Amino acid sequence: MEIWHNPRCSKSRAAEAFLDEAGIAYTERRYLENPPSADEIRAVLERLGLEPWDITRTAEPAAKELGLAAWGRTAADREQWITALAEQPSLLQRPIVVPDEGPAVVARSDEALQSLL
């Protein structure tokens, strides 16, 4: 299991604490230091069952600089969003927990993490 994590984020720290308390082994990926590639983002989106705009932090300064609020949200726009996430990893919603098998989750709540057990 891998957790895409920002240690400065309280939600990320809470997700790690949950996994630790549950005794679940994981690899920490500090995605700001080790950003996921566009291919990795595509793979995680498939496992999440979401679109890139669903895991984008649109209130971030980088989102405003890019004008994300005006971007389309259709299949034709998907690659533009994925490229932005790969180039600006601070735009990724966090934390994202990616099990070795099965669906991934955006782990912003204990309920989302419970689905991994």
Secondary structure, DSSP 8 states (H G I E B T S, - for coil): -EEEE-TT-HHHHHHHHHHHHHT---EEEETTTS---HHHHHHHHHHHT--GGGGB-TTSHHHHHHTGGGS--SGGGHHHHHHHHHH-GGGB-S-EEE-SSS--EE-SSHHHHHTT-
